[in-house]
Every structure is written in structure tokens, then in C-alpha cells.
Amino acid sequence: MTPSPTPRDRSELVSQLSVASLGAGIVTSLAVAQGQNPLTALTITLFSALAAVLVAQVL
């Protein structure tokens, strides 16, 4: 199987992004509760969710 830059289908991409965002959002909530800047936490969440989806698309 060769890597494809396009998602297999749109619903799969949305599903992957949702799961990745939820997982990162839980950790972000804990970080904000411990006193981290919410903007920094949101930036980290978005980056990690996008990175997870990109890795899933390549694999």
C-alpha cells in the first residue's frame, strides 16, 4: 500500500479528527485546570490533533 495525500473518504477524515481532538482535549482540560494558559493549551491541542490525523493518513 502506498501513502496517499488524500483521505480515503471524508467521513473517515472527520472521524479521525474528532477522536484525535477529543483525546487531546481531555489532556488540555487537565493542563488548564493545573494553571496552563488556555490559548497555549488550545494551540497544543490543535497541533496534536492535526499531527495525529496526518500520521493516520500516511499509515
N, CA, C and O atoms as CSV, one atom per row, in Angstrom:
chain,resi,resn,atom,element,x,y,z
A,1,MET,N,N,0.842,-1.171,0.000
A,1,MET,CA,C,0.000,0.000,0.000
A,1,MET,C,C,0.892,1.241,0.000
A,1,MET,O,O,1.812,1.346,0.811
A,2,THR,N,N,0.627,2.161,-0.891
A,2,THR,CA,C,1.422,3.389,-0.968
A,2,THR,C,C,0.698,4.521,-0.242
A,2,THR,O,O,-0.532,4.573,-0.246
A,3,PRO,N,N,1.455,5.427,0.383
A,3,PRO,CA,C,0.824,6.560,1.063
A,3,PRO,C,C,0.061,7.432,0.074
A,3,PRO,O,O,0.501,7.645,-1.055
A,4,SER,N,N,-1.064,7.920,0.509
A,4,SER,CA,C,-1.889,8.773,-0.330
A,4,SER,C,C,-2.109,10.113,0.368
A,4,SER,O,O,-2.504,10.131,1.534
A,5,PRO,N,N,-1.867,11.230,-0.307
A,5,PRO,CA,C,-2.067,12.528,0.339
A,5,PRO,C,C,-3.533,12.889,0.523
A,5,PRO,O,O,-3.846,13.826,1.257
A,6,THR,N,N,-4.430,12.174,-0.122
A,6,THR,CA,C,-5.851,12.468,0.022
A,6,THR,C,C,-6.475,11.462,0.980
A,6,THR,O,O,-6.067,10.301,1.014
A,7,PRO,N,N,-7.455,11.898,1.754
A,7,PRO,CA,C,-8.101,10.968,2.681
A,7,PRO,C,C,-8.862,9.893,1.927
A,7,PRO,O,O,-9.284,10.090,0.787
A,8,ARG,N,N,-9.029,8.767,2.576
A,8,ARG,CA,C,-9.741,7.658,1.939
A,8,ARG,C,C,-11.180,8.058,1.631
A,8,ARG,O,O,-11.686,7.782,0.543
A,9,ASP,N,N,-11.829,8.699,2.575
A,9,ASP,CA,C,-13.110,9.359,2.315
A,9,ASP,C,C,-13.335,10.412,3.399
A,9,ASP,O,O,-12.688,10.383,4.446
A,10,ARG,N,N,-14.239,11.324,3.143
A,10,ARG,CA,C,-14.421,12.471,4.037
A,10,ARG,C,C,-14.900,12.041,5.419
A,10,ARG,O,O,-14.460,12.614,6.416
A,11,SER,N,N,-15.779,11.062,5.510
A,11,SER,CA,C,-16.289,10.651,6.817
A,11,SER,C,C,-15.186,10.044,7.677
A,11,SER,O,O,-15.191,10.212,8.896
A,12,GLU,N,N,-14.243,9.342,7.056
A,12,GLU,CA,C,-13.128,8.779,7.806
A,12,GLU,C,C,-12.225,9.893,8.336
A,12,GLU,O,O,-11.740,9.815,9.465
A,13,LEU,N,N,-12.003,10.909,7.539
A,13,LEU,CA,C,-11.185,12.041,7.967
A,13,LEU,C,C,-11.843,12.775,9.134
A,13,LEU,O,O,-11.171,13.137,10.100
A,14,VAL,N,N,-13.137,12.992,9.048
A,14,VAL,CA,C,-13.869,13.668,10.127
A,14,VAL,C,C,-13.826,12.815,11.394
A,14,VAL,O,O,-13.653,13.344,12.491
A,15,SER,N,N,-13.978,11.522,11.251
A,15,SER,CA,C,-13.925,10.621,12.398
A,15,SER,C,C,-12.555,10.657,13.066
A,15,SER,O,O,-12.464,10.743,14.291
A,16,GLN,N,N,-11.507,10.593,12.282
A,16,GLN,CA,C,-10.153,10.640,12.831
A,16,GLN,C,C,-9.897,11.964,13.542
A,16,GLN,O,O,-9.320,11.982,14.630
A,17,LEU,N,N,-10.317,13.055,12.947
A,17,LEU,CA,C,-10.115,14.366,13.547
A,17,LEU,C,C,-10.905,14.498,14.847
A,17,LEU,O,O,-10.414,15.083,15.812
A,18,SER,N,N,-12.117,13.962,14.882
A,18,SER,CA,C,-12.935,14.018,16.097
A,18,SER,C,C,-12.294,13.251,17.239
A,18,SER,O,O,-12.205,13.756,18.358
A,19,VAL,N,N,-11.851,12.041,16.965
A,19,VAL,CA,C,-11.240,11.216,18.002
A,19,VAL,C,C,-9.941,11.843,18.497
A,19,VAL,O,O,-9.679,11.876,19.699
A,20,ALA,N,N,-9.137,12.335,17.574
A,20,ALA,CA,C,-7.873,12.964,17.964
A,20,ALA,C,C,-8.117,14.227,18.785
A,20,ALA,O,O,-7.400,14.483,19.753
A,21,SER,N,N,-9.105,15.005,18.415
A,21,SER,CA,C,-9.414,16.234,19.152
A,21,SER,C,C,-9.953,15.935,20.546
A,21,SER,O,O,-9.611,16.622,21.508
A,22,LEU,N,N,-10.787,14.920,20.652
A,22,LEU,CA,C,-11.311,14.541,21.966
A,22,LEU,C,C,-10.191,14.081,22.895
A,22,LEU,O,O,-10.140,14.476,24.060
A,23,GLY,N,N,-9.310,13.257,22.383
A,23,GLY,CA,C,-8.199,12.779,23.194
A,23,GLY,C,C,-7.290,13.911,23.640
A,23,GLY,O,O,-6.895,13.979,24.804
A,24,ALA,N,N,-6.963,14.788,22.723
A,24,ALA,CA,C,-6.106,15.919,23.063
A,24,ALA,C,C,-6.836,16.904,23.965
A,24,ALA,O,O,-6.220,17.541,24.819
A,25,GLY,N,N,-8.139,17.030,23.780
A,25,GLY,CA,C,-8.930,17.950,24.595
A,25,GLY,C,C,-8.996,17.541,26.054
A,25,GLY,O,O,-9.040,18.398,26.937
A,26,ILE,N,N,-9.004,16.251,26.317
A,26,ILE,CA,C,-9.017,15.777,27.699
A,26,ILE,C,C,-7.731,16.181,28.406
A,26,ILE,O,O,-7.760,16.690,29.527
A,27,VAL,N,N,-6.612,15.951,27.749
A,27,VAL,CA,C,-5.324,16.335,28.328
A,27,VAL,C,C,-5.239,17.850,28.480
A,27,VAL,O,O,-4.693,18.342,29.467
A,28,THR,N,N,-5.772,18.591,27.515
A,28,THR,CA,C,-5.774,20.049,27.576
A,28,THR,C,C,-6.592,20.547,28.761
A,28,THR,O,O,-6.188,21.489,29.442
A,29,SER,N,N,-7.731,19.924,29.009
A,29,SER,CA,C,-8.563,20.316,30.145
A,29,SER,C,C,-7.815,20.149,31.460
A,29,SER,O,O,-7.895,21.002,32.343
A,30,LEU,N,N,-7.089,19.047,31.582
A,30,LEU,CA,C,-6.306,18.827,32.792
A,30,LEU,C,C,-5.191,19.867,32.925
A,30,LEU,O,O,-4.919,20.347,34.025
A,31,ALA,N,N,-4.550,20.211,31.817
A,31,ALA,CA,C,-3.474,21.201,31.850
A,31,ALA,C,C,-4.007,22.577,32.244
A,31,ALA,O,O,-3.368,23.286,33.022
A,32,VAL,N,N,-5.152,22.957,31.723
A,32,VAL,CA,C,-5.745,24.252,32.065
A,32,VAL,C,C,-6.157,24.254,33.539
A,32,VAL,O,O,-6.014,25.268,34.222
A,33,ALA,N,N,-6.663,23.131,34.025
A,33,ALA,CA,C,-7.033,23.037,35.440
A,33,ALA,C,C,-5.814,23.198,36.346
A,33,ALA,O,O,-5.937,23.657,37.482
A,34,GLN,N,N,-4.651,22.822,35.849
A,34,GLN,CA,C,-3.417,22.963,36.621
A,34,GLN,C,C,-2.792,24.350,36.475
A,34,GLN,O,O,-1.775,24.636,37.109
A,35,GLY,N,N,-3.381,25.208,35.655
A,35,GLY,CA,C,-2.924,26.583,35.565
A,35,GLY,C,C,-2.264,26.985,34.251
A,35,GLY,O,O,-1.733,28.091,34.150
A,36,GLN,N,N,-2.284,26.119,33.250
A,36,GLN,CA,C,-1.683,26.482,31.965
A,36,GLN,C,C,-2.558,27.506,31.248
A,36,GLN,O,O,-3.779,27.509,31.403
A,37,ASN,N,N,-1.934,28.359,30.475
A,37,ASN,CA,C,-2.643,29.350,29.683
A,37,ASN,C,C,-3.584,28.635,28.706
A,37,ASN,O,O,-3.132,27.768,27.958
A,38,PRO,N,N,-4.874,28.972,28.692
A,38,PRO,CA,C,-5.820,28.289,27.798
A,38,PRO,C,C,-5.477,28.422,26.314
A,38,PRO,O,O,-5.708,27.489,25.545
A,39,LEU,N,N,-4.934,29.556,25.905
A,39,LEU,CA,C,-4.565,29.727,24.500
A,39,LEU,C,C,-3.426,28.789,24.117
A,39,LEU,O,O,-3.442,28.194,23.040
A,40,THR,N,N,-2.455,28.660,24.987
A,40,THR,CA,C,-1.351,27.729,24.740
A,40,THR,C,C,-1.868,26.301,24.679
A,40,THR,O,O,-1.467,25.525,23.812
A,41,ALA,N,N,-2.758,25.956,25.602
A,41,ALA,CA,C,-3.325,24.606,25.632
A,41,ALA,C,C,-4.127,24.320,24.361
A,41,ALA,O,O,-4.053,23.218,23.817
A,42,LEU,N,N,-4.887,25.299,23.888
A,42,LEU,CA,C,-5.665,25.121,22.665
A,42,LEU,C,C,-4.754,24.938,21.454
A,42,LEU,O,O,-5.034,24.119,20.580
A,43,THR,N,N,-3.675,25.696,21.405
A,43,THR,CA,C,-2.710,25.567,20.309
A,43,THR,C,C,-2.094,24.170,20.292
A,43,THR,O,O,-1.964,23.555,19.234
A,44,ILE,N,N,-1.719,23.680,21.462
A,44,ILE,CA,C,-1.150,22.339,21.553
A,44,ILE,C,C,-2.169,21.289,21.133
A,44,ILE,O,O,-1.824,20.325,20.450
A,45,THR,N,N,-3.420,21.473,21.538
A,45,THR,CA,C,-4.485,20.538,21.168
A,45,THR,C,C,-4.672,20.482,19.657
A,45,THR,O,O,-4.744,19.399,19.077
A,46,LEU,N,N,-4.749,21.636,19.027
A,46,LEU,CA,C,-4.942,21.670,17.573
A,46,LEU,C,C,-3.767,21.037,16.836
A,46,LEU,O,O,-3.961,20.284,15.883
A,47,PHE,N,N,-2.557,21.340,17.274
A,47,PHE,CA,C,-1.374,20.770,16.641
A,47,PHE,C,C,-1.346,19.249,16.787
A,47,PHE,O,O,-1.081,18.532,15.822
A,48,SER,N,N,-1.620,18.764,17.991
A,48,SER,CA,C,-1.556,17.311,18.202
A,48,SER,C,C,-2.669,16.584,17.454
A,48,SER,O,O,-2.453,15.476,16.963
A,49,ALA,N,N,-3.842,17.175,17.359
A,49,ALA,CA,C,-4.938,16.550,16.618
A,49,ALA,C,C,-4.613,16.484,15.121
A,49,ALA,O,O,-4.833,15.458,14.478
A,50,LEU,N,N,-4.094,17.570,14.582
A,50,LEU,CA,C,-3.725,17.564,13.162
A,50,LEU,C,C,-2.575,16.595,12.878
A,50,LEU,O,O,-2.569,15.909,11.856
A,51,ALA,N,N,-1.612,16.548,13.787
A,51,ALA,CA,C,-0.485,15.614,13.605
A,51,ALA,C,C,-0.982,14.176,13.635
A,51,ALA,O,O,-0.525,13.351,12.845
A,52,ALA,N,N,-1.908,13.864,14.532
A,52,ALA,CA,C,-2.436,12.507,14.615
A,52,ALA,C,C,-3.167,12.117,13.332
A,52,ALA,O,O,-3.027,10.989,12.861
A,53,VAL,N,N,-3.936,13.027,12.772
A,53,VAL,CA,C,-4.680,12.745,11.545
A,53,VAL,C,C,-3.705,12.584,10.366
A,53,VAL,O,O,-3.883,11.699,9.529
A,54,LEU,N,N,-2.696,13.427,10.307
A,54,LEU,CA,C,-1.711,13.301,9.217
A,54,LEU,C,C,-0.973,11.970,9.287
A,54,LEU,O,O,-0.755,11.324,8.262
A,55,VAL,N,N,-0.596,11.565,10.470
A,55,VAL,CA,C,0.087,10.264,10.624
A,55,VAL,C,C,-0.851,9.133,10.237
A,55,VAL,O,O,-0.438,8.184,9.570
A,56,ALA,N,N,-2.100,9.224,10.645
A,56,ALA,CA,C,-3.083,8.176,10.294
A,56,ALA,C,C,-3.294,8.094,8.788
A,56,ALA,O,O,-3.488,7.006,8.246
A,57,GLN,N,N,-3.257,9.234,8.114
A,57,GLN,CA,C,-3.439,9.219,6.656
A,57,GLN,C,C,-2.253,8.611,5.934
A,57,GLN,O,O,-2.410,7.952,4.905
A,58,VAL,N,N,-1.059,8.835,6.479
A,58,VAL,CA,C,0.142,8.281,5.842
A,58,VAL,C,C,0.231,6.785,6.085
A,58,VAL,O,O,0.607,6.025,5.193
A,59,LEU,N,N,-0.118,6.362,7.300
A,59,LEU,CA,C,-0.063,4.934,7.616
A,59,LEU,C,C,-1.262,4.256,7.033
A,59,LEU,O,O,-1.417,3.044,7.180
